[in-house]
Amino acid sequence: MVVFLLRDKTISVIGAGRLGTAVVDSLIRKRHQKVIATRRDQERLEYLKQQYKIEVTNDNCYAVENSEVVVLSVKPYLIDEVCNEIKYHTKDKLVISLAAAKGIAEIEKILTDSRVCRVITGISVYDEVAAYTFGSQKIREDETAVKYIFGVSAREVEEGVLADRTWIACDTGLIAKAIEHKINSLDGLSREDARIMYAATLEGIANNLRRGMTGEEIYNLVAGPGSFTGKLHDFLMENGSYNLITECVKKTVITCRK
Ligand SMILES: NC(=O)c1ccc[n+]([C@@H]2O[C@H](COP(=O)([O-])OP(=O)(O)OC[C@H]3O[C@@H](n4cnc5c(N)ncnc54)[C@H](OP(=O)(O)O)[C@@H]3O)[C@@H](O)[C@H]2O)c1
């Protein structure tokens, strides 16, 4: 199967910045050592080489030429430029774009001889449940390849739904930032202890969500009738907190579905 085939193949990560590095990190944690990472900043490339003991280069064409699967992790506005640069080296290869707001059809217009796929994951690549959509030239093994790189729980979705998954990727940062803001507002507990407690409570929420509970059900376990948590919830509602969150979700989805 492709799991075994891919284990011996080279995967290139083009644009190993924040998310690309997380992809590299995840591959290394799975003991996949045959990775070529690219970016332009030589110092940061050197760091990647030292940290992960992988091959690095600032030559995208070399990386693509010498890999079987290509992961594009540059910003959406750079996808066209990078695809035009590598297009003569991607023939018959699986090219996976991680760009949030760049449709498959646009990529396929440039990479006419490649099998294109879009994956949306979050910054904790190893732990995430990714969403993916294939372009017009998919072969059966490509799905196994995507699951090998991005996790067996990854879900295939309609391309439009990738925008919803992008919101969850954005929310990872917003949730973390909101937690830090709340911790900074406490004045007794040490920050380290508060972070550890939050980590455990997030795991508790995660376990309940995995068991099939809804957010509403978890909330109701905490906030019985007349509870203090219930009053805090009402206060947030009255002051428009939830409306702002809905607006953020809509903004993300509209931007990424264009
Ligand atoms: N961050 C997330 O959590 C997240 C979540 C979902 C989707 N995404 C998607 O993932 C992609 C990457 O996002 P990011 O947050 O990782 O951005 P990022 O940190 O800016 O990473 C992109 C990297 O691309 C490199 N780069 C720029 N031009 C290049 C070129 N011509 N050739 C090779 N490398 C080049 C840049 O490094 P140099 O300047 O050194 O070249 C940069 O570090 C985006 O398309 C975004 O939509 C990100």
The ligand as an SDF file (V2000), in Angstrom:
LIG
                    3D

 48 52  0  0  0  0  0  0  0  0999 V2000
   -0.6760   29.3050    9.9390 N   0  0  0  0  0  0  0  0  0  0  0  0
   -1.7760   28.5300    9.9900 C   0  0  0  0  0  0  0  0  0  0  0  0
   -2.2200   28.1140   11.0780 O   0  0  0  0  0  0  0  0  0  0  0  0
   -2.4890   28.1480    8.7250 C   0  0  0  0  0  0  0  0  0  0  0  0
   -3.6950   27.4220    8.8390 C   0  0  0  0  0  0  0  0  0  0  0  0
   -4.3590   27.0290    7.6610 C   0  0  0  0  0  0  0  0  0  0  0  0
   -3.8260   27.3310    6.4190 C   0  0  0  0  0  0  0  0  0  0  0  0
   -2.6560   28.0580    6.3500 N   0  0  0  0  0  0  0  0  0  0  0  0
   -2.1270   28.3260    5.0120 C   0  0  0  0  0  0  0  0  0  0  0  0
   -0.7840   27.8690    4.9890 O   0  0  0  0  0  0  0  0  0  0  0  0
    0.0100   28.6940    4.1470 C   0  0  0  0  0  0  0  0  0  0  0  0
    1.2310   29.1380    4.9200 C   0  0  0  0  0  0  0  0  0  0  0  0
    0.8430   29.9240    6.0170 O   0  0  0  0  0  0  0  0  0  0  0  0
    1.8610   30.2580    7.1900 P   0  0  0  0  0  0  0  0  0  0  0  0
    1.0650   30.8160    8.2900 O   0  0  0  0  0  0  0  0  0  0  0  0
    2.7510   29.0930    7.4320 O   0  0  0  0  0  0  0  0  0  0  0  0
    2.6970   31.4330    6.4870 O   0  0  0  0  0  0  0  0  0  0  0  0
    4.2520   31.7610    6.6510 P   0  0  0  0  0  0  0  0  0  0  0  0
    4.6910   31.4980    8.0480 O   0  0  0  0  0  0  0  0  0  0  0  0
    4.4430   33.1290    6.0830 O   0  0  0  0  0  0  0  0  0  0  0  0
    4.9560   30.6700    5.7240 O   0  0  0  0  0  0  0  0  0  0  0  0
    5.1150   30.8110    4.3540 C   0  0  0  0  0  0  0  0  0  0  0  0
    6.5880   30.7300    4.0380 C   0  0  0  0  0  0  0  0  0  0  0  0
    6.7600   30.7500    2.6420 O   0  0  0  0  0  0  0  0  0  0  0  0
    8.0810   31.1920    2.4030 C   0  0  0  0  0  0  0  0  0  0  0  0
    8.1530   31.6880    1.0390 N   0  0  0  0  0  0  0  0  0  0  0  0
    7.7140   32.8670    0.5310 C   0  0  0  0  0  0  0  0  0  0  0  0
    7.9600   32.9460   -0.7820 N   0  0  0  0  0  0  0  0  0  0  0  0
    8.5580   31.7670   -1.1180 C   0  0  0  0  0  0  0  0  0  0  0  0
    9.0630   31.2520   -2.3320 C   0  0  0  0  0  0  0  0  0  0  0  0
    9.0020   31.9500   -3.4880 N   0  0  0  0  0  0  0  0  0  0  0  0
    9.6050   30.0150   -2.3190 N   0  0  0  0  0  0  0  0  0  0  0  0
    9.6970   29.3010   -1.1750 C   0  0  0  0  0  0  0  0  0  0  0  0
    9.2350   29.7580    0.0210 N   0  0  0  0  0  0  0  0  0  0  0  0
    8.6870   30.9740    0.0370 C   0  0  0  0  0  0  0  0  0  0  0  0
    8.3480   32.2690    3.4540 C   0  0  0  0  0  0  0  0  0  0  0  0
    9.6520   32.1800    3.9550 O   0  0  0  0  0  0  0  0  0  0  0  0
   10.8550   33.0210    3.2920 P   0  0  0  0  0  0  0  0  0  0  0  0
   10.4810   34.4530    3.4180 O   0  0  0  0  0  0  0  0  0  0  0  0
   12.0440   32.6050    4.0810 O   0  0  0  0  0  0  0  0  0  0  0  0
   10.9200   32.5600    1.8750 O   0  0  0  0  0  0  0  0  0  0  0  0
    7.3690   31.9010    4.5840 C   0  0  0  0  0  0  0  0  0  0  0  0
    8.0290   31.5230    5.7580 O   0  0  0  0  0  0  0  0  0  0  0  0
   -0.8780   29.8450    3.6990 C   0  0  0  0  0  0  0  0  0  0  0  0
   -1.2880   29.6290    2.3720 O   0  0  0  0  0  0  0  0  0  0  0  0
   -2.0630   29.8020    4.6520 C   0  0  0  0  0  0  0  0  0  0  0  0
   -3.2660   30.1960    4.0020 O   0  0  0  0  0  0  0  0  0  0  0  0
   -1.9860   28.4580    7.4620 C   0  0  0  0  0  0  0  0  0  0  0  0
  1  2  1  0
  2  3  2  0
  2  4  1  0
  4  5  1  0
  4 48  2  0
  5  6  2  0
  6  7  1  0
  7  8  2  0
  8  9  1  0
  8 48  1  0
  9 10  1  0
  9 46  1  0
 10 11  1  0
 11 12  1  0
 11 44  1  0
 12 13  1  0
 13 14  1  0
 14 15  2  0
 14 16  1  0
 14 17  1  0
 17 18  1  0
 18 19  2  0
 18 20  1  0
 18 21  1  0
 21 22  1  0
 22 23  1  0
 23 24  1  0
 23 42  1  0
 24 25  1  0
 25 26  1  0
 25 36  1  0
 26 27  1  0
 26 35  1  0
 27 28  2  0
 28 29  1  0
 29 30  1  0
 29 35  2  0
 30 31  1  0
 30 32  2  0
 32 33  1  0
 33 34  2  0
 34 35  1  0
 36 37  1  0
 36 42  1  0
 37 38  1  0
 38 39  2  0
 38 40  1  0
 38 41  1  0
 42 43  1  0
 44 45  1  0
 44 46  1  0
 46 47  1  0
M  CHG  2   8   1  16  -1
M  END
$$$$
